[in-house]
Amino acid sequence: MTQGISLNDYTNSIKNELEALPEVHEAILFCGQITEDDIENLSLQPGYPTVLLASVGGKLKKGRDPKTVECDAAFGVYVIADIESNSMGYSPSAVSLTEKIVGMIAANKIGKASPAAVKLPELVEMSSFPSPVKQGSQYATWYCVFTQRVILRANT
């Protein structure tokens, strides 16, 4: 039986996998809501999106092993990139990277650090945020959401 993992360790392993993609400028863990000011304060690199990863936990149930708890955790991956100069808020690099990440999730090729402690991910949504209304904003944000059952260590 699996010993379970820490949700923090698992989320960090996903972050590291995303940051290792050649298209990614940097990957950052976050919690809460993202504001336009937060995004504008990121060090965005033209042509190389920044990825934000959130883990929001989920419903719990008793694990098969008394030292574990199963959590149906939800994860949000936000891809922020510069917009194309001849468009109105469109970013091909944000769309392409989001599609690549969705493909990785669908193929179960993400979060492989502790394969015995996770179940197959389920994609929930892929979409874009409306373009910012501030004059001069030069970025677009796309995101995908997935859930995954993670077997957590019960810290006793």
C-alpha positions in Angstrom: 0.0 0.0 0.0 1.1 3.5 -0.7 2.3 5.7 2.2 0.6 8.7 0.7 2.2 12.1 -0.1 2.0 15.7 1.0 -0.3 17.9 -1.1 2.3 20.6 -0.9 5.0 18.2 -2.2 2.7 17.0 -5.0 1.8 20.5 -6.1 5.5 21.5 -6.1 6.3 18.5 -8.3 3.6 19.6 -10.8 5.1 23.2 -10.7 8.6 21.9 -11.4 7.3 19.8 -14.4 5.6 22.9 -15.8 8.6 25.1 -15.3 10.8 22.5 -17.1 8.8 23.0 -20.3 10.9 24.9 -22.9 8.0 27.4 -23.6 7.7 28.5 -20.0 9.4 31.6 -18.6 8.6 30.7 -15.0 6.1 28.8 -12.9 4.7 30.2 -9.7 2.5 28.7 -7.0 -0.4 31.0 -5.9 -3.5 30.9 -3.7 -6.5 33.2 -3.8 -7.6 35.5 -6.6 -5.5 37.0 -9.3 -5.9 40.7 -10.0 -4.8 42.8 -13.0 -2.2 44.5 -10.8 -0.8 41.0 -9.7 -0.4 40.1 -13.4 1.2 43.4 -14.3 3.7 42.9 -11.6 5.0 39.6 -13.0 8.2 39.7 -15.0 6.5 38.6 -18.3 8.9 37.5 -21.1 7.8 38.1 -24.7 7.1 34.7 -26.3 7.6 32.8 -23.1 4.4 32.5 -20.9 4.4 32.6 -17.2 2.4 29.8 -15.5 0.6 30.1 -12.2 -0.5 26.9 -10.4 -3.1 26.7 -7.7 -4.1 23.7 -5.6 -7.3 24.2 -3.7 -7.7 20.8 -2.0 -11.1 19.1 -2.1 -13.4 16.6 -0.5 -11.8 14.1 1.9 -12.5 10.5 2.6 -10.8 7.8 4.7 -8.0 6.1 2.9 -7.6 2.3 2.5 -4.6 2.5 4.8 -5.3 4.0 8.2 -2.3 6.3 7.7 -3.8 7.9 4.6 -6.7 10.2 3.6 -7.9 10.5 0.1 -8.5 14.0 -1.3 -10.3 14.9 -4.5 -8.0 17.9 -5.1 -8.6 20.5 -7.7 -5.8 22.3 -9.6 -5.9 25.4 -11.7 -3.2 26.2 -14.2 -3.1 29.8 -15.5 -1.0 30.7 -18.6 -0.2 34.4 -18.9 1.6 35.6 -22.1 2.1 38.7 -24.2 -0.5 39.5 -26.8 0.1 39.5 -30.6 0.6 43.0 -31.8 -2.0 42.8 -34.6 -4.7 41.3 -32.4 -7.2 42.6 -29.8 -6.0 40.7 -26.8 -5.1 37.4 -28.4 -2.0 35.4 -27.4 -1.0 32.4 -29.6 1.7 31.4 -27.1 -0.9 31.3 -24.2 -3.3 29.3 -26.2 -0.7 26.8 -27.5 0.8 26.2 -24.1 -2.6 25.8 -22.4 -3.5 23.2 -25.1 -0.1 21.4 -24.5 -0.8 21.3 -20.7 -4.3 20.0 -21.3 -2.8 17.3 -23.5 -0.3 16.4 -20.8 -3.1 16.1 -18.2 -5.3 14.1 -20.5 -2.4 11.7 -21.2 -1.6 11.5 -17.5 1.8 12.9 -18.0 1.8 15.4 -15.3 2.4 14.9 -11.6 4.3 11.7 -12.0 6.5 12.2 -8.9 4.4 9.9 -6.8 2.3 7.7 -9.2 1.2 5.3 -6.6 -0.3 8.1 -4.6 -2.6 9.6 -7.3 -5.4 8.5 -9.5 -6.0 9.5 -13.1 -6.7 13.3 -13.5 -10.0 14.5 -14.8 -10.1 17.7 -17.0 -12.8 20.1 -15.9 -12.4 23.2 -18.1 -10.2 25.2 -20.5 -10.9 28.8 -21.2 -9.6 32.4 -21.4 -10.1 35.3 -19.1 -11.5 38.4 -20.7 -8.8 40.7 -21.8 -8.0 43.4 -19.2 -9.8 46.7 -19.6 -6.8 48.8 -18.5 -5.4 50.8 -21.4 -2.0 49.5 -22.5 -2.3 46.0 -21.0 -0.3 43.7 -23.2 -1.1 40.2 -21.9 -3.7 37.5 -22.2 -4.6 34.8 -19.7 -5.8 31.2 -20.4 -6.4 28.5 -17.9 -7.3 24.9 -17.4 -8.8 23.2 -14.3 -8.4 19.5 -13.4 -9.2 17.3 -10.4 -7.2 14.4 -9.2 -7.6 12.0 -6.3 -4.5 12.3 -4.2 -3.7 9.9 -1.4 -2.4 12.1 1.5 -0.3 11.0 4.4 -2.3 11.4 7.6 0.1 13.4 9.9 -0.3 11.7 13.2 
